[in-house]
Amino acid sequence: MDYDAVVVGAGPAGLMAARKIAKRGFTVAVLEREKDLGLRACAEAVSSSAFQTAEMSPSPALISNNIEGAFVFPPNEGNGVKIAGGSYKGYILNKQLFLYALAKEAVAAGSDILMKCEVKSVKASNGTATSLICERKGDLREITFKFLVGADGVGSVIARGCGFPIEDSELIPTIQYVMINCTIPEKNMIRIYMGNEVAPLGYVWVFAKNDFMANVGIGVRGKPAKVYLDRFIESHPDFFKNAKVIKEGGGGVPVGGQIRSIVKGNVVLCGDSAGQVIPITGGGIRTSLAAGSMAGEAVAEALETGDPSRLGAYPQRYSEYWGSRIEKSLKVLKAIENLTDEDLNLLGSIVSGDDIVDLANGLDVARVVAKLMRHPVLAMRIAKKLL
């Protein structure tokens, strides 16, 4: 089997890349090792602009819940900060249906999608990747290509097989329950809980999917995630007293920032495999959609010109906005990860909703730093680390 381009991984990044390449008239195969799309646990929250990045309409069929804002709770939950109004709107997706819709667009553009197709190794000649050895339905086969897109997530086979600097990647373990019969107040607001007794070096999320169901998860470092998640649920009986877990999942989320190199020869990485996740929030859907779009366009340009160096346009474009945001968010994460619960309570009493959004997402960090510099304790503990 021979293709102009092969994309490994049928997540947001991979499906977006395949669509962009196929739309330019080139043959594309998407290889997905799982039997279905969207099996990996995901909190499913996106901003309202995610559909614009995906170049799709926000169909109600793809949305579980409309989000009007968020509450962020420091260890003293009585001092929670509300983020609402303006542009702070988004959705809790039905992630599986959202991926099906992305897959439909990729196939309509001319892509092939091969499910249960696991990449075993990458073959190369003179420093150029030439083919993949894959297993599908018990049979080994070789698939050749001109360009390769690695969108196969954490532990990427493509990143390892092609010698990308994956040692840069830092993961935070997560676990998530889908719970039914929950009594979550203000179901159109997502809820984030922080603190060393709640989620060491991480946070708990409670995202209502509808009137009775919620994604309830945690990311922690250096501690057993399940123990802390169960403890949180037990300590919030008003939400979960009569609730039951119907699904459990988890995995690692890259929070160490984008890896140093995302292009090597005729191979590009995008999505989680490239560390393209906002470090503080762990949000990766929209960042991956943007990466897949840009990577796919760069591959198509390289195919049209026969010039692999055209792939360099992808990291340049991505760094202008998304790479910068990821870098700033990582800097904030490093600044706050060693704060005590007392510090977090103090921070929660000082910052506004706008401040939290800018810090977490790597937006107008300089503005928030200027505000924190006026407070002696926070200037020492946080602000000076962000200068």
Residue, then its C-alpha position, 0 to 999 in steps of 0.5 A: m500500500d502506497y500513499d502520499a502521506v500517512v497520518v498515525g492517530a485518529g484524534p483531533a490532530g490526526l483527523m484535521a491533518a488528514r483532511k487538509i492534505a486530502k483536500r489538496g488532492f493527495t492520497v492519505a491514510v489515517l492509521e488508528r490502533e483502537k477499534d473505535l474513536g474517542l476511547r481515551a478518557c477526556a474531560e471534553a471541555v472546549s472554548s466556543s472557538a474550538f468549532q471555528t478551529a475545527e472548521m465545523s458548525p457547533s452542531p447540538a448533536l456534538i455538544s453535551n452541555n453549554i458552558e457559561g463560565a467556571f468556578v475556580f476553588p482554592p483550598n478554602e472553597g468559600n473563596g472560589v473565584k467565578i469566571a463568567g460573562g463576555s467570551y468565557k463560553g464553551y461546551i462540554l463535547n460528546k467527544q466521540l461524536f465530535l471525532y466521528a464528525l471530524a472523521k467524516e470531514a476527512v473521509a469526504a475530502g478523500s482520506d482512508i481511515l484504517m481502524k485497528c491498525e497498530v504501527k509496529s516500526v518505522k523504516a527509514s533510508n538515508g535519514t528519510a522515513t519511507s514506510l511503516i510496518c503495521e499489524r491489522k487483524g493479525d496480519l503484518r503489512e507495509i505501508t509506504f509514503k512520502f510524508l508522515v504525520g505522528a499524531d499518536g498521542v502520549g508515548s508516540v511510536i512515531a516520535r520514538g521511532c524517528g528520534f524526536p526529543i521526547e525526553d522533553s515531555e513531562l506527563i501528569p497522571t490523570i483519572q476520570y470517572v463518568m458519574i450519574n445521578c449527580t446533583i451539581p449546582e449551576k450545571n452550566m459552570i465548570r468547577i476546578y478545585m486546587g490545593n495540596e490536600v485536594a490534588p497535589l501539583g494538579y487539580v480536580w475537575v467537575f464538568a457537568k454533561n447534563d442534568f444528572m451526569a458529570n465528568v469528575g477527574i483529577g490530575v496529580r503528580g507524585k501521589p496516587a490519583k485515585v486515592y485523592l479523587d475518591r477522597f474528594i468525592e467522599s468530601h462532597p456528599d451534596f454533589f455525589k451522595n447518591a451518585k454512581v461511577i459508570k465509567e472509569g478511564g485515565g492516562g498521562v497528559p503532557v504538561g511539560g510544554q511543546i517538545r524542542s523539535i516537531v519536524k524532522g526530515n519528512v516527518v511532523l508531530c502534532g497534538d499530544s505527541a508533540g506536547q501541544v497542551i496548555p500546561i496549567t489546564g491540560g487542555g489539548i483539543r483546540t491546540s491539537l486541532a490547530a496543530g493538525s490543520m497547520a501540519g496538514e497544510a505544510v505537508a500538502e505544500a511540501l507534496e506540491t513542491g516536492d520540497p520537504s523543507r516546506l514543512g518548516a512553515y508548520p512550527q513557525r506558524y504554530s509558535e506565533y500564537w499557540g507555541s507562545r501560549i503554551e510556553k507562558s502557561l508552562k512558566v506560570l505552572k512552574a511558578i505556582e506548583n510549589l505554593t502552599d495551601e495558604d499561598l493558594n488561598l491568598l492568591g484566590s483572594i487577590v485575583s479576578g476571573d480575568d486574571i485566572v484565565d490569562l495566567a492559566n492560558g498563557l494570555d496577558v500574563a504581563r498584566v497579571v504580573a503587574k497586579l501581583m507585584r503590588h502585593p508583597v507576598l505574591a510578588m516574592r512567591i509568584a510574580k518575580k518568577l514570571l518576569 
